[in-house]
Amino acid sequence: DMAVRHYTLDFNLSTAVECASVVPGLLSIFHEQELAETIHDTNGHGYLATFVGKNGRFVDNSHFSVCVSQLLNSLEKKLKVILNGNIARTKKLPPLVRGAKVDRYWPTADGRLVEYDIDKVVYEEDSPYQNIKILHSKQYGNILVLDGDVNLAESDYAYTEAITGSGKENYAGKEVLILGGGDGGILAELVKHKPKMITMVEISFMVIDGCKTHMRKTCGNILDSLRGDCYQILIEDCVPLLKKYVREGRTFDYVINDLTAIPISTSPEEDSTWEFLRLILDLSIRVLHPKGKYFTQGNSVNLTEALSLYEEQLGKLSCPVDFRKQVVCVPSYLEQWVFYTAWKK
Amino acid sequence: DMAVRHYTLDFNLSTAVECASVVPGLLSIFHEQELAETIHDTNGHGYLATFVGKNGRFVDNSHFSVCVSQLLNSLEKKLKVILNGNIARTKKLPPLVRGAKVDRYWPTADGRLVEYDIDKVVYEEDSPYQNIKILHSKQYGNILVLDGDVNLAESDYAYTEAITGSGKENYAGKEVLILGGGDGGILAELVKHKPKMITMVEISFMVIDGCKTHMRKTCGNILDSLRGDCYQILIEDCVPLLKKYVREGRTFDYVINDLTAIPISTSPEEDSTWEFLRLILDLSIRVLHPKGKYFTQGNSVNLTEALSLYEEQLGKLSCPVDFRKQVVCVPSYLEQWVFYTAWKK
């Protein structure tokens, strides 16, 4: 694996120092490692030097990454001597690994840089709808990643629990509609409760196919068949189906919206993400029994603007609703996540 | 804040390309931004150029970080044109912020780079025992960081729940010993259960003092007084106290070890971390009632070697014990954590 490791050593000074008095003392460390130096003109705005190893490269072999660590340790020690008492803080971060075969960086929804312990790409396919990856993490098990977004890991029962009502609902004998849910987690959970019938509508058979094989801690054997005693899985776009249900006057005791945060649809209504989202919401509430409940995931708790906009949509539906929200820790998300429950007023 | 933002754009190629045919096409993008270029000799091992902005700097003002984003976008676009069909993957990561006033990077115990949404240093003091920080996170509330290790956030009731037996214990009328626990989370939880007496032994009054003010979602008002109807807080090293309890033949129904992963002690026994850890363990089990339970946190689930070593120690105690472990998601840890329960055979 020809990955590049990007190491950093940062230090903060309690008072300003002259480059001229500090830099020469540090250069010997680089020269000992036979690194060639280039000084860049910064017009007095600091000191920028580039060092290149012998043979012209920095990435060599595993031996070299030991050398870089030693280099940073020497640098840190020497800095402490030269700037005696003047260093407020030094910090060495784990190296940023660039260009590796297996990508370990999947930023959070609120835009933070996080590294996962991913060691293998288990599955990768492009469907007509999205890029589908299943990645293996030592601590989270397999992780489903759709178009670069962490969707669900095998460790994430907390997600399934939250989006099915936190164990407080009685599904026995009830009619349930699941929108999306291709990883099978919700379906596998709800069949245990002996509902009358669960209809799950997933647009992508490839997601189901990948999860059936690689996310078994999430879905068990429920995806092995598209039909069971109390469930059916329809491979189609949920929008036309919801419209058909509205026309027929069909209702469900529970509607669970497990669609990805960024909507996917082949229908022409998709003018904007928010309009599409409101369309799904509106249709979902229309097929909801007057005493039924609508469950869905929201967003990162830090994306307050997006959450407000979502709540605004809830006020614009053809049928007035009340709602409550809950903040849940989904292990593999590395951020707190908001879930919504809505019901007809 | 004079922080430096370190942006990256990585791309992987499906087949090798000649620098000579690609690089000149990209240079114009940098030149348009009036960046001066230095080429480094890499002896044929690739292409390394350093660009410095006009006025000699890259960090200028908020306007400039917009420029860098635009630069990366232009680069990405141009790369796609020049390397048409040859790019297997491109990835832009959130920038690595270096030298900022508030440090947002607190690597996990298993050595991964993670960025927190920390926006403020609420408290920082050096005690004779450790560096104490309380940092504010938008989603986790205040976070106690001891010697650079994330200890507990106000969001982390899951930690308190796990280390007190996951709600399955009956503390009413019981004698409890807490080792450490300066954030007050365990104490605040257990007093609700009307125990006979809780003795908490925390070495650092400064931790208690900081948490009393800034971690109130964790400790409530329990740290406002060192003594209550059913609890007492002793500010001292737990080792001599445990030895005294052993001499007196005193036992507890529950011993909860909430000491930091890296032990702190003024006693001379601290030859090595593992010996010290075994000493605490041995003394704790010796003061445990024959039917009592010992609860403690272990480590990151990924540190399998450290966990094995810990379990080895459990087999070397003066009194034989059985144990079980549990993996728990503590929200602010950004990694799965192992908790142990031990009891006398």
Interface residues (C-beta under 8 A of the other chain):
Chain A: H6 T8 D10 N12 A36 T38 H40 D41 T42 N43 G44 H45 G46 L48 T50 V52 N55 G56 R57 R89 K91 L93 P94 P95 L96 R98 G99 D103 R104 Y105 P107 D110 G111 R112 L113 V114 E115 Y116 D117 K138 Q139 Y140 S155 A158 S300 V301 N302 C329 P331 L334 E335 Q336
Chain B: H6 T8 D10 N12 A36 T38 H40 D41 T42 N43 G44 H45 G46 L48 T50 V52 N55 G56 R57 R89 K91 L93 P94 P95 L96 R98 G99 D103 R104 Y105 P107 D110 G111 R112 L113 V114 E115 Y116 D117 K138 Q139 Y140 S155 A158 S300 V301 N302 C329 P331 L334 E335 Q336
